[in-house]
Amino acid sequence: MKVLTITTADMYRGGISAFLKNIREKLSSFNINLQIIYKNRALALIYEDRTLKPQLPRRHVIGYLLDYIVFLVTSLLTSFKVIKYSRLVYVHDTGNGGLAGSLISLMWRIPLVTHVHGYKFKEMSIRGKGFLRKIYMAYEMAVERLVIRRSSKVFFSSRILMNVYSRIHDWASDKYTYVPVGVDIKEFNIAEKDKDFLNNIGIREGVPVIGYIGRVEIEKNLGIVLKALSSLKKRGIDFRFLVVGSGSQVP
């Protein structure tokens, strides 16, 4: 069985090999193969005046629209090549990736499943100004409603997020399912025998520790974390940042 996966996530070099790696490996044991359509140009997040701003919308609005029209058309055309034997369309957002998935699902008459990872409208509210912002937000909301309406199931990575959508789109709450994608932090409780662990790596007792566990890659946007931590340092807050993981961005 093949599942067509669509995402607007921006893939850096080598990123596609790590995208959904654990899920792909688990599904392969059930003879399920994921085929992935993705956008390969980075949408880097930048900081200006302490405000998180997406870099792409700084371009002219026409260029922004063309970018997503190209992605949408490319996704539809690509589906002709990879849709054979696919039994499911799995999308990673309720925006343009979800729109592409909805159209492909409708065109090929196969079910659509949507995975929601975050509430995008707070970040989107800083894009553009005035009337253009209102049009943009209205467009995104309309697309999201279409995607959710077309979806057979909508998965959420957190209960808080699912509760948010249960209020905003309560008409579709029977489709919602919570699927945790993180790790159980209880597994990282320091055991009795490891009490001296922090001391052994140079972190004295009582100092707050902020941790990151995962791949150390560009697409994880750890620069945002470092920016936030630098603000804590400027305030004179004492802490240690502990990173557990590997990747191309390890110093």
C-alpha positions in Angstrom: 0.0 0.0 0.0 1.2 3.5 -0.8 0.4 6.7 1.0 0.9 10.1 -0.8 2.3 12.6 1.7 2.2 16.4 1.0 3.9 19.1 3.0 5.0 22.7 2.5 7.8 22.1 4.9 11.0 23.5 3.5 13.6 20.8 3.0 17.2 21.6 3.4 20.0 19.4 2.0 19.4 15.9 3.4 16.2 17.0 5.1 14.0 14.8 3.1 15.9 11.7 4.2 15.0 12.6 7.8 11.5 13.8 7.2 9.0 11.4 8.9 11.9 8.9 9.2 10.5 7.1 12.3 7.0 6.9 10.8 8.3 5.7 7.5 10.4 3.0 9.1 7.5 1.8 11.2 5.1 1.8 8.3 7.5 -0.1 6.1 7.2 -3.1 8.4 3.5 -3.2 7.5 4.4 -2.9 3.8 3.2 0.7 3.7 5.3 3.1 1.5 5.1 6.9 1.9 5.6 9.0 -1.3 6.4 12.6 -0.4 5.6 15.8 -2.3 7.4 18.8 -0.7 8.5 22.3 -1.3 12.3 22.6 -1.5 12.9 26.4 -1.0 13.6 27.6 2.6 11.3 29.9 4.4 13.8 31.0 7.0 12.4 32.7 10.1 14.2 35.9 11.0 14.2 38.3 14.0 13.6 42.0 13.7 13.1 44.3 16.6 12.4 41.3 18.9 9.5 40.2 16.6 9.5 36.9 14.8 8.8 37.5 11.1 8.6 35.2 8.2 11.1 36.1 5.5 9.2 35.1 2.4 6.2 37.5 2.9 8.6 40.5 2.7 8.7 39.8 -1.0 6.1 41.5 -3.2 2.7 40.0 -2.7 2.6 38.8 -6.4 5.8 36.8 -5.9 4.3 35.3 -2.8 1.1 34.2 -4.6 3.1 32.8 -7.5 5.2 30.8 -5.1 2.2 28.9 -3.8 0.5 28.7 -7.2 3.6 26.9 -8.6 3.6 24.6 -5.5 -0.1 23.8 -6.0 0.1 23.2 -9.8 3.3 21.1 -9.3 1.7 19.0 -6.6 -1.3 18.3 -8.9 0.9 17.4 -11.8 3.2 15.2 -9.7 0.2 13.3 -8.4 -0.3 11.9 -11.9 3.1 10.2 -11.6 2.9 8.9 -8.0 -0.8 8.3 -7.3 -0.9 4.9 -8.8 -1.7 2.3 -6.1 -2.0 5.1 -3.4 -4.9 4.5 -1.1 -4.5 7.6 1.1 -3.4 11.2 1.0 -1.7 12.5 4.1 -1.1 16.2 4.5 1.0 18.1 7.0 -0.8 21.4 7.3 -4.2 23.0 6.7 -2.9 25.6 4.4 -1.7 25.3 0.8 -0.3 21.8 1.4 -3.7 20.8 2.7 -5.4 22.5 -0.3 -3.2 20.5 -2.7 -4.1 17.3 -0.8 -7.8 18.1 -0.8 -7.8 18.6 -4.6 -5.8 15.4 -5.2 -8.1 13.5 -2.8 -11.1 14.8 -4.7 -9.6 14.3 -8.1 -8.5 10.7 -7.4 -11.4 9.8 -5.0 -9.2 8.6 -2.2 -9.4 9.5 1.5 -7.6 12.5 3.0 -5.9 12.6 6.5 -4.6 15.8 7.9 -1.9 16.2 10.7 -2.0 19.6 12.5 1.3 20.5 14.3 0.6 24.1 15.3 -1.9 27.0 15.3 -0.6 29.0 12.3 -2.8 32.1 12.6 -0.9 33.8 15.4 2.2 33.8 13.3 0.3 34.7 10.2 -1.2 37.8 11.9 2.1 39.6 11.6 2.2 39.2 7.8 1.4 42.2 5.6 -0.6 45.2 6.7 -4.2 46.5 6.7 -6.5 45.3 3.9 -4.0 42.8 2.4 -3.6 41.1 5.8 -7.3 40.8 6.1 -7.6 39.2 2.7 -4.7 36.9 3.4 -6.2 35.7 6.8 -9.6 35.2 5.2 -8.0 33.1 2.5 -6.1 31.0 4.9 -9.2 30.4 7.1 -11.3 29.5 4.1 -8.6 27.0 3.0 -8.4 25.5 6.4 -12.2 25.0 6.6 -12.1 23.3 3.2 -9.2 21.0 4.2 -10.9 20.0 7.5 -14.2 19.4 5.8 -12.6 17.2 3.2 -10.5 15.2 5.8 -11.7 11.9 7.0 -9.5 12.3 10.1 -7.6 15.2 11.6 -4.6 14.3 13.9 -3.2 16.7 16.5 0.3 16.6 18.1 -1.0 18.0 21.4 -4.2 18.0 23.4 -4.0 21.8 23.8 -3.9 22.3 20.1 -6.9 19.9 19.6 -8.9 21.8 22.2 -8.2 25.1 20.3 -9.5 23.5 17.1 -12.5 22.0 19.0 -13.5 25.6 19.8 -12.8 27.2 16.4 -14.1 24.3 14.2 -16.4 22.5 16.6 -18.5 21.2 13.7 -15.7 18.8 12.9 -14.7 17.7 16.4 -15.8 14.1 15.7 -12.9 13.8 13.2 -10.3 14.9 15.8 -7.7 12.5 17.3 -4.8 13.2 19.5 -1.6 11.5 18.4 1.5 12.4 20.5 4.7 12.8 18.5 7.1 13.8 21.2 8.9 11.8 23.9 7.8 11.0 27.4 9.9 13.3 29.6 9.6 10.8 32.5 12.1 8.7 30.7 14.7 11.4 31.3 14.2 11.6 35.1 17.7 11.3 36.7 17.9 7.9 38.3 19.4 7.4 41.8 22.7 6.2 40.4 22.9 9.2 38.1 22.6 12.0 40.7 26.1 13.2 39.9 25.5 13.4 36.2 25.0 17.2 36.0 28.0 17.8 38.3 30.1 15.5 36.1 29.4 17.6 33.0 30.1 20.9 34.8 26.6 22.0 35.8 26.4 22.7 39.5 23.4 21.8 41.6 20.6 24.3 41.7 21.3 25.9 38.3 18.3 25.7 35.9 18.9 23.4 32.9 17.1 24.0 29.6 17.3 21.0 27.3 16.9 20.1 23.7 16.7 16.5 22.5 16.6 15.8 18.8 18.3 16.3 15.4 20.7 19.3 15.3 19.7 20.5 11.8 18.9 23.8 10.1 15.2 23.1 9.7 14.8 22.7 13.5 15.3 26.5 13.8 17.5 26.2 16.9 18.6 29.8 16.1 15.3 30.9 17.5 16.0 29.1 20.8 19.5 30.7 20.9 18.0 34.1 20.3 15.6 33.6 23.2 18.4 32.3 25.5 20.5 35.3 24.7 17.7 37.5 26.0 17.8 35.5 29.3 21.5 36.1 29.5 21.1 39.8 29.1 18.7 39.8 32.0 21.4 38.2 34.2 19.5 34.9 34.5 21.9 32.0 35.2 21.2 28.7 33.4 22.7 26.0 31.2 21.5 24.9 27.8 22.0 21.1 27.3 21.7 19.7 23.8 21.4 15.9 23.2 21.5 14.9 19.5 23.5 14.9 16.4 23.4 16.5 13.0 25.2 18.8 10.5 24.9 21.8 12.8 26.8 20.4 15.7 29.9 22.7 16.3 
